[in-house]
Amino acid sequence: MRADPQSNRALSAALDLHRRANDAAGSAHNVEAIRLLRRALRILDRGPGAAPEWTAARIRVLISLALATAEVGSTAEGFRGLTRARTQLDQLPDDARRQELDAVVSGQRALLLYRVGRPAEALALFDAIIPTLERLTRQQPGDGLLLTRTVLNRAQLHAETGDIDAASRDFDRAIRLAAEHGYTRLEGKARHGLGDLAQLAGDIPGALRHYDEAARILESAAPGWVARVRLDQGRALLVAGLADEAARHLDEALPDLRRNRVIQDVAEAEVARAAAALLQGDFAGARKLATAARRRFLRRGNTRWAEVAALTRRRAEVMAVLDSGVTPPARLPADLVRLAERLAGLALWDEAAVARLLAVRLLLRRGDADAAREQLAAVPKPRHTTPVDHRMLRRLCRAELAVATGRIRSALAQAQSGLAELGWARDRMGGLDLLCGTAVHGQELGALAVGLVLARAGGERGARRLFAWQERTRAQVYRYEPLPEIDDPVLARHLTEMRHVRRTVQQNRLAGKPVAALEQRYARLQREASRLGWYTSRWGSPRPVSSPEEVAERLGDRVLVSLAGHDADLAAVVVRDGRFRLVRLGSLPDAVELARQLHADLNALAPDHLPAPLAQAVTASAQRRADALDRQLVQPLAELLGDRELVVIPTGSLHALPWAALPSLRGRALSVAPSATAWAAAVSTSRPEPVVLVGGPGVPGAVGEVSQLRTVYPGARLLDGEQATTEAVLSALDGSGVAHLVAHGAHEPANALFSRLDLVDGPLFAHEAARLPNPPERVVLASCELAMSHIRPGEEALGFAGALLAGGSRTVVGAVARVGDRAAAEAMTCLHRSLASGTSPAVALAEATAADPLRRPFLCLGAG
């Protein structure tokens, strides 16, 4: 019998709606998919019920509707929809089409089981149907869609359950199938899965690379899926300790996920965002996000994820209690133990361990060491895939228990082993930002060790021991040997466009034109360039931490002062003539506040033409604060310092202290380094040639200043005016002995590698300067605050100057406060005359700043 044309048109319309719905669901637009599928179902319900083509179409629509409904609503509703679809299979003849649809129903049921935390049942279903799909694909070689999807889903499940080898095989196979059949969207999703797998294995740079490849594919093939990629990028950044960057990624992803109404992903993103808030110290915000996520999971019937959200909420409560210093309530550790048992019952072993470890910390705070020991004994050894922050928490608990039971040596052994583990994780991180961020996971462990040693330090042996612990815990990023520059055309394109946009912003501001849209574009480009930099700009292998004996030998006639802060206490280890002395320096908060006030005074004093009465008042204020800091930080050390050249290793906010402004240090040769290890690595005989002089735009007197310096360095290469382009300056800096840069710039606290120096064609970024194959030996930053650093956990100080030092420059001279053009020019002329005569940078800068240290707030960073 010939088919009714009207009926054929209706069936075609229903199938077209189904296709469009699948496209929408594939891009995570499930609400739109549900609308289209319901329209298709209404058409099919009006058709001939017994016709096989109509029955098969109805089953396909019911399957897709079940899955889309489960994504935006209840998984129970999704399971009911699949049951409804399966009941209609009996109406079909037992042929290839029925076998295929039966496999599809089973595959979607497996997917729902996976989403609600029942992985063993899901895996059994996937294993059962894949042979059927392989046979069907062999019979119809042109169609491998179902097989590709199912292999991809099984790969994700293997990754979820920690079977890395099986997951890797399935992801690779899914990519091959997708490429063979032209399924671009599925290839993007498989590469996304490889990112998850790399993250699980601890390869964070590899994970970020896979995520970026997936995002580039999916931006055109499935734009709605990109938010899921951003979610997992955020999780990877949390492992690397980059809380602010992770928060930005998640804040970008959450609106799209909410708009798509993919409830599972929204809730998972809220849990990750809560974890970022915890690292940022926002305990109330973390608790609120985790509570909201838990409610969503419970509405979906996802008990497994609901318990994960509950753990995040409890962690926020624990951190708030520990931060407050109050005695924890008895209910909180008891609740955590019960939560640990529920998590273990769900085979969430790492999460169960964390719950017990949090209980241990609370029990110790309550003074119940026996109960804490019992809970700690129930925590299993870390697995290969246990995250580094979980490992550090276990080490911290073991160290705290040792302290509570009077076993100080055991506590320090735990800290030493934990920091070694953290170093192993850091060595795999790659990019400078990732190396720097990892320190957050060992912050409490390192602080505990330094505090223990500081509290018991006495005599030379105690001072030497404290010095050694300081070097283990501070500024590890400066130990790494930078690798040669990596030619990445995509990153280079982003930096070039950022330069153009920044230059356009400046021009529009001068012309009175709006710049908001351009600044948003610049921020987006910076985020993209950051993502690329995390895995395209890997740093090299670490040098060993310098021993106290090695540092003492390198010092020669110098004196080194290493500041140590713990809680409210400030102390200094003074190294002179091979001997170590500990001096207590009073209140750390008092010193930090005075330094902040002095910095504000120096900024106010900087303008060249300040009215005399105002200049006198600000000068008097600055002198009072400098005197107070001198009494606290320098005078107690006077006998040990004598009149020798100093090397200062600051702590925390004191990295930005203008040391030369303190009366006892006026005219004293002094260099500041992020760690003694970094200083020792930088000390060497520097090459004096060639010399590069750069004058940037918009700095009054810049051209005259660099031209005048030509008389000091007759053979110097001069780049000013239109010649001062980023390409020309980078080329000249590569292999130079001395580089003098007089140009405006900006320190970027949120992303230090994008601190910039403004040149005629736009900014030169710290990221670029740090990756020169042969970095300049000595760099002078003459007219901006680019010696400023953003201090991250672990005393990791990064900024434009810090990036140059990490990249291999031995000495950087720069200002830590604003400086007037006239004061800068006078100081720089004096500095370079001394440098050209063979004087060391530290001595030369001391001579250059002694005439007016309050208006010449320059520091010699690095070797000196």
N, C-alpha and C positions, 0 to 999 in steps of 0.2 A: 504494500500500500504506500502511495506517495505521501510524504509528510505535508501537512498543512503549512502554506507559506507564512501565514500569520503566526502560527505556532513556532515556526523556525525563527522568525524575527524576535519573538518574545524570548526564546531560549538564548538567542545571540545577545539580546540586551541584558539578560541576567548574567551571562558569562562575562560580558564586558564590565558590568558593575563589580563582579567578583575580582576581575583583574585589577581594576582601579583601586578597589579596597585593599588588595594585597600590596599594591604599590604604596598606598598611604600607610599601611601597617608597617611595611618595611622601612619607612622613614620615621617610624614612631608616632605617626599621626593616627592614633587608634580611635579617637572620637569620630573623625571623618570616616575611617574604615567601617565602624559600626553602622553609621548612617547609610553608607552605600550597601552594606551587606543586608540590612533590613529591607531596603528597597528591592534588592535582588530576590530575597526570600518571599516577598509579597508577590512578585511576578511568578515565581516557581510554584507557589501554593495555588495559583489559579490555573496552572497547566495540567496536562494529563498525568495523573499520579503514578500510573504503572509503567510509563515509558522509561526504559533504562537510561536514556540520555538525560531526561529530566531528574530522575532519581539520583544519578551520579552528580549532577550539578547541585542538587539540593544538599547532598552530603558534603560536597566541597564547601559550599557556603556556610553550612552549620559548623564545620570544623574551623573555618577562619573566624566566624563570629564568636565561637567559644574562646578562642585564643585572645582575640581583641578585647572581649568582655572581661576576661581574667586579668588583662593588663591594667584596665582602668577601674575595675571594680573588685569583685570577689572571685577568688580562685575556685571556690565551691560552685559558683555559677558557671565557671569555665568547665569544670569537670562534668556538670549536668549537661552542658551543651555537647560535649564529646560523647556522652552516653546516648543522647538523642540521635546523634549522627550515626553511631554504631548500630543502633536498632534498625536503621533503614538499609544496612548492608545486605540483609537477608532478601531484600527485594531484587537484588542484582544476580545475574547468572555468575557461576563460579569461573571467572575468566581473569585475564591479566588486569583488567580495570578494577575488578573487585579486590584482587590481591593488593594492588597499589593503594586503593583507598583504605583498606584495612591497615596497611603499613603507615599511612598518613595519620589515621586516628591514633594508632599506638605511639607514633613519634610525637604527636602534639600532647598526648597524655604524659609521655616521658618528660617533655619540656615543662609542663605544669608541675609535675612532681619535683623536678629540679628547682623550679622557681620557689616552691614552698618548703624546700629544705629536706627532701626525701631522696637523696642522691642514689642510694643503693637500688631502690625500685626503678628509678629513672634509667640507670645504667643497664640494668637487666633488660628493660624494654628496648633500648637502643641496640644492644647486642643481638637481640632476637630479630629485629626487623632489617638490619643492614644487609644480611645475606639475601633477603628477598629483593631489596632495592638494587643490589648488585646484579642479580639475575635479570630483573626487569630492564635495567640500563643496558645490559648486553643485548637484550632482545630489541631495544629501541635506542641505538647508539647515539642518536642526536639529542637525547633528552636525559641529562644527568642532574636535573635541578633537585629532585627529592633526595637523591643520594648525597649530593654536595651539602645540602642543608642538614641532613641527619648526621653526617660525619662531623660537620662543624659543631653541631649541638653536643655530640658526644665528646668532642675535644674540650669544649668548655666545661663539661661535667668532670672529665678527668682532671682538668686544672683545678677545679673547685675541691676535689677530693685529694689533691696533692700528688697525683700520679703524673709526674712531669714528662717522663719518657712517652707514655701512651698519649698524653695530650699533644706533645710535640709531633708525633707521627700523624695524628689525626689533623692537626692544623696544617701541616705541610701537604697532606693529601687533599684537604679541602681547597687549598690555594691552587694546587695542580688541576683539580677538577674545575674550579671556577675559571681559571685561565683557559682551559681546553674548550669550555662551553660558552665563554664570554659572559660569565656572571660577575660583573664588576662589583656590584653591591656585596656579594658574598665574599669576594676576595678582600674587600675592605674590612669586613667583619672578622675574617680569619686573621688578618694582620693585627687587628685590634686584640684578638685572642692571644696572639704571640706576645703582644705587649704585656698582657696579664701574666703569661707564663714566665716571661723574663723577670717581672716584678716578684713573682713567687720565688724564683730562684735567687733573688737578691741582686740581679743585674739591672740597676735602676737606669743607667744611661741607655742600655739596650731596650728597656721597656719604653722609655720616652721616645726613642727613635721609631720603634714600631707604632706607637700611638700617633706620632706625627705622620707617618706614612699612611696609616689608616684614615686619619682625618682628611688628608689631601684627596684620597680616593672618594671618601664618603661625602665630602662637601658638595660634589656634583651628583653622585650616584644615590645618596640617601642622606640629605641634609639634616633630617630630624635625628639621625643616629649620632651626629657629631657630639651632641651634649653628653651621650654616654661615654664617648672617648674622653671628653674633658673630665668627667667624673673619675675615670681611672687614672688619668694624668694627675689629678689632685691627690689621689691615694698614693701614687708613686712619690710625689713631692713630700708627702707627710713622712714616708720612710726616710727620705733624705733630710728631714728636719726643717724643710723650708715652709714654715707655717703660713707666712704671709702670701707666698706665691700659690700655695695650695688653696688658701681661702679665696684668692682672686679667681682661680680656675673654677672652683665650685660655685662661687657666686655668679659666674658667667653661665654655668650649666643649669643651675636650679630653675631660673625662669623658663627656659625652654622645656625642661622636663615637666614642670608644672603645667605649662601650656599644652603639652602633648598628653597630659594626664596619664603618664606611665607611673602608676603609684609605687610599684616596687622600686624603680630607679630613683624616684623622688625621695623615698624614705632612705635608701642607701646613701644618696648624696647628703641628706641631712645628718646621717651618722658620721660620714667623713668630715662634713663641715663642723660638727661638734668636736671631732678630734683635733681639727685645726684650731678651734677656739681654745681647747685645752692647752695646746702648745703656746698660744698667745696669752695665756693667763686669764682668759674670759670664762671663768667657771660657771657663772650664771647663764651666759649665752649657750655654753655647751650643754648644760642640763636641760634648757628649754628645747633645743634642737633635738636632743636624744629622746626626750619625752614625746615630742610630736612624731618622730619617726617610729617609736614603739607602737603608738596608737595606730598608725597606718599599717604596720606589719600585722598587728592583731586583727584588724578588719579584714585583711587578706587571708587570714588563717596561717600565716607564715611564722610558726613558733620559733624556728631556728633564728631567724633574723630579729625577731622581737626580743629574744634573750641577748643578742649582740647589742641591740640598742639599750637594753636595760643595763648591761655592763658599762656602756659609755656614760650613761646617766650616773651610775654609782661612782664611776671614776671621777666625774666632775665633783660629786659630793666629797669624795675622799680628798681630792686636791684642795678643795676649799677649806676643809677641816685642817689639813696639814699646814696650809699656808697661814691659817689664823693663829696657830699655836695653842688652841684650846684642847682640852682632853676630849677625844672622840666619844660619842655615845656608844654604849655597849651593843645596841641593836645593829649598828652599821657593820662591824666585822661579822656578826652572826648572819646578817642578810647576805653578805658577800660569800660566805661559805656555802649557804644554801644555793645561791646563784651559781657558784662553781660546780656544785653537784648537778644542777640542771644542765649546764653547758657541757659537762662531761658526758651526760646521758644522751646528748645530741651529737656526740663525737666532735665537739668543738674544743679540741685539746688545748690549743694555745690560749684561747679565750678563758677556758676554765683555769688555766695556770695564772693568768693575769688576775682573775677574781681572787684567788687564794693569796697571791702576792700582795694585793691591796689590803686584804684582811690582815696579813702579817704586819704591814706597816702600821696599821691602826692599833693592833694588839700591842706592839712595841711602844707606841705612843701612850697607851693606857698602862704600861708597866707590866704587862703579862707576858714575860719572855717564854714561859713554858708553853702557853697556848700558841704563841707565835712559832716556836720551834716545831710544834706538832703540825701546824698548817704548812710550814715550809717543807717539812719532810714529805708531805703529800704531793708536792709539785714535782712533776717528772722532769728529767733532763731535757733541754731544748732539742727539737728535731732539726734536721737540715734546713727546713723551710721556715723555722721560727724567726719572726722579724727581729731586727737588731734592737728595737726599743724594748721588746719583751725580754731579750737576753740581758739588757742593761738593768731592767727592773729586778730581775732575779738576783743579779750580782749585788745590787743596792740593798735588797732585803737581807741577803746573807751577811753583808758588811754591817748593816744596822743591828742585826741580831748579835753579831760578834761584839760590837760596841756595848750593847746592853748587858752582855754577860762578861764584860771586862777583858775580852780577847782582842786587844788593839792590833797586834801583829797579824792576826787572822783577818781583821777588817781591812787592813792595808793590802794584804795579799789578794783579797777579793777585788779591791779597787784596781790593783795593778793588772790582774787578769782581765777584768772587765774592760779597762781602757785598751788593753792589747786586742781584745775582740773587736772593740769599736774601731781601732786602727785598721784591722783587716777589712771591715766593712767600708771604711773611708777609702782605702786603697782601690776599691772597685768603683768609686763614684764618678771619676772622670772629670767633669767640668769644675771650674773653680768655685762656683756657687754651691754645687753639690758637696764638694769637699768641705766647704765652710759650714754648711748647714748641718752636717751630720753630728757636729759637736754637741748639739742640743741634747742628744740622747745620753751623753755621758756627763752632763753638767752637774747633776746632783751627786753622782758618784765621785767625780773629781773634787767637788766642793767638800764632800765629807772627808776625803783623804787629806786635803790641804788643811781643813779645820782641825783634824786630829793631830797632825804633825805640828801645826802652829801652836795649838794649846799646850803641847808638851815640849816644844822646842826650847832648848837651853844650851848654852855653850856652842862651841864651833861645830860639834857633831850634829846638834839639832838644827843649826842654821844651814849646814850643808845638805842635810836630809830634806829640809823644807824647800831649798832651792831646786833639788832634783825633782821633787813632786810638782813644783810649779812648772818646770819644763815639760813634764809628762802631760800636763793638762791645758797648756795655753798655746794659742796660735799655731796649731799643727799645720795649717794650710801653707805656711811659709816654708815648710820643710820639703815641699815637693819640687822636683826638677821639672820645669816646663818643657813640654815636647815642642818640636818644630811647628811652625805655623801650618795649619790645615787649610787647604784651599777648598772652601765650600761655597760654590757659586750662589746658592739660595741665601745663605747667611750674608754674603757680601751684597746681594741685591737688597736685602732688608736694611742693612746699614746705610747703603747709598740712598735709599728712599727716605729713611729717617733723617739723614743729613739734609736732604732737599726740603722735607717738610719743616724741620726746625728753622732752616734759613728763611723759608716763606713766612713762617710765624713771626719771625723778627721783622721782616720787611713790612708785613701787614700791620703789626703793632705801630711801627713808625709812621705808617700812612693812615692810621686810625681806622683800619678795616677790622671786621670781626675775625676772631681766631679760634673760636670754640670748636668748630668742626675739625679744623686742622690739628688741634691739640688732642682731640679724641682719636684721630687717625694716627698721630704720633704714638699715643699710648698703646694702641692696638699693635702697631709695628714693633714697639719695644717688647711687648709680650711675646710676639712671634719670634723675634730675634733671641729672646731669652730661652725659649723652648729649644731652638736650634743649638744655641750655645751649650746647653746641658749635655749634649752627646756628640757634637761635632768638634768641640774644643777641649778634648781630654787633657788633663794634666799628667805629668809623668810619675815616676816612682819616687817614693819618699827617701830622704836622707835620714839616718838615725838621729835620735835626740842626743844633743851634746851632753856629755857628762860634766859634773862640776869641775873636775880636774882639767878637762879640755878647755872649758871656758876660761878658767883661771890662767891657764898657760897662754891663751890667745890675748888676754888683756894686757900683758906686759906691765907698763907703768900706769895704765888707766885704772880707774875704780868703777865697778859696776854696782848699781843700786837696783835691785829687783823688788818691786812693791808687791805685797800680798794682802788681799782683802778677804775677810771672812766674816759674814754677818755684819756687825757694826765695827769690827776691829780692823785697824790698818797697821801693817808692819813692813819693815824693809830688811832684806838680806843684802848686806854690803860685802862685796868681794874685793879684796885688796891684797896684793903680794901673795896670792895663793891661799889666803885665809878667809874664813867666812864668819860674819858677825850678824846677829839678829838684833834689830832695834825696834821697839814698839813705838808707833807714831800716833796713837790716840784714835779718834773717831773717824771712820771712813765716811759716813754721811756728812760730817762737818767739812771735811776736805773737799768732797764732791760739790757741796753747795757753794763753798767759797770759790772753787774753780769756775762754777757756772756764773757766778756774779762777776768775777774778774773777766771772763770771756765777754759778757754783755758790756762791761765798761770799755773794753778794748774796741769792740764794734762801734760803740758810740763815739769813741775818740778818733776813729779812722779818717773822717773827711779832711781834706787838705785845708779848707778855709773855715774851720769851726770858730764861731765867735769866742773871743778870749775869755769872758766870764764862764761860759759853758765848758770850754776846754779846761779851765782851772778846776772847776767843780768835779768834772769827770776824772781828771788826772788824780785829784786828791782821793776820790773814792777808789780808783784802781790801785793806788799806792797802799791804801789801808788794807785792801784785800790781799795784795801781793805780800805785804808785811806779815799778815796773819798766816798765809800759806807757808811763807818762809820759816816762821817760828814753829809751825807744826811739822813740816816735811824736811827741811834742810838743816836747821840749827841743831837738832838732836844728833845729826850725822857729821857735824862739822869736824870733829877730831879725826874721824875715819876718812873723810874726803880730802882733807888738806887742801892743796891747790892743784890737784891733779885733774886731768881730763876725765870727764864722766861718760858712762854709758847708762842710760836709764831704761828700765823695762817697766812701763806703767801698768796699771790695772784699771779696767772698766772705763769710766768717764774721764779719768785722769790722762788718757791718751791724748786728749786735746788741750792739756795744760800748757800755756806758754812759759816754759821753764825759765827762759832767759829773763823774764820779767820779775822773777823773785830776786830780791836784793843780794842775797849771798851768792847767787849764780850769775850775776851781771858780768859779762865779759869772760865767762868760763866756757872753755871748749866742752861741748856736750852733744851727744847724739842719742836719739830715741829709737828703740827697736821693739817690734811686737813680741819677741822672745829672745833669750840669750842664744838659742840654737840658730835663729834667723840671723842674728848679729854675727855670730861666729862664721856662718857660711858666707856672709857678705864681705867680711874683712879680707882684703887683698890689695895688692898694688894695682891701682886703676891706670888705664891708658889715658894720657892727657889729650890725645888727638883722635879723630878730627873733632872740631868744634862746630856746633850748629846754633845759630841765633835766629829766633822766630819772633816776629812782631805781628800779633793778630789785630783784627779790626776793632774800632770802637774804644780803644784804650788811649786816653790822652798821653801823648809823649812816647807811645810805643815805638814808633819808627825812629824817633830820635834816640831812644834808649838803646835799641839794638844796633843802630848805626854807631853810637858812641863806643859800644863794646867792641866794634871792629878795631879800634885803636889798641884795645887790650889783647885781642886775638886777631892779628893781621891776616892770618890764613883762614879765618872762619868762613863757613858757608852762611850767607845771609838770605833769609826768606821773610820778606815783609810785603805789605801792600797786597797787590793782586797775586804775588808769587806764593803767599802763605796759604796754599790749598792743603787739604788733608792728604792727598796722594803725595805731594811734594814733601810735606813735613814728615810723614811716615817713612818715606824713602830716605830722607836725610837722617832721621833718628836711628835707623837700622845701622849698627856698627859704629855709632859715634862715641866719643870719649866724654864730651861735655855737651849738654843741650840746655840752652837758656830759652824758656818759653814765656813770653809776656803776652798774655791774652786773657780775656774774660773766660769764665767757666762756671760750672755748677756741680756741686756735690749732690748725688742722688741717694739719700739714705735708704730708700726702698729697694734700690737695685744698683749697688755700688759700681758694677761693671759698666753701667751706662752714665756714670759721672763723665763730664765732657769738658773739653777745651774748645772754645768757639773760634773758628778760623774763617777765612774769607768765603769759602763755599759751604760752610756749615760746621757742625761739631765733629771733633775728633774724639772718639769714645775710648774710655779706659780699656774696654774689651779689645780694641785694636792695638793699642799701645802695649798691652801686656803680652801679645802674641807675636811680637817681632822676633825673627830668628836670632838676631844679635842685638839685644836691647842696649840702649845707651847706658854707659857706666854711671854717669852722674847727671842728674836732671835737676834743673832749677825752675820751679813754678813761681813766676815772679809777681803775679798781681791778683791772685784769687785764693779762695779758701780750700784748694784742692788737697791740702794736707789733712783735711778733716776725714774722719773715718766713721763708718757705721759699725758699732761694736756688737757683734753677735755672740751668742753663748760660746763659752770656751775661749774668751778673749780673742776672738777672730775679728780683727780690725780690717775692714775693707773700704776702699775709696779709690780715687784716681791714683794717689801716691802709693797706696797699699797694693794696687794692681800692678804698678810698675815694679815695686819691690818683689812681689810674688813672681813676676815675669822674668826677673833676673837682673834688674838694675840694682847697683850696689848702694847708691846714696841718692836720696831725693830731698831737696830743700824746698819747703813750701810754708805757707802761712796757715795758722790754725784759727785766725780771726780776720776780719776785714782789715785792709791796709790801704792807706791813701796812695795816690799815684806818685806824689813827690817823695814820700817816705820810702816807697818801694824802689824808686829809681836810684835814690841815694844809697840805700842799703845794697842794691845789686851791683852798683859800680864798685863799691868798696869790696864786696865779696869776690868779684871776679878778678880784681887786681891781685888779691891775695892768692886765689886759686891759680892764676897764671904764673905766679912766682914760685909755685910748688907747695904752697901751704895746704894742709889737709882741709876738707870741707868743714869739719867741726870747728877747727881753730879759726878758719876764715870767716865763718858765720858769726862766731863769738865777737870777733873784731867789728864786723859789719853792724851788729845789733846793739853793741854796748853804748853807742852814742845816744840812743833813744829806744830802749827795749819795749816801752809801752806802745809805741807807734810802729814798731818793726817786729811783729809777733811771728817770726819765722822759726821753724824747727829744722834741724838736720836729722833726717830719718834714715835708718839703715846703718851702714858701716861707719860713717863719720870720717 
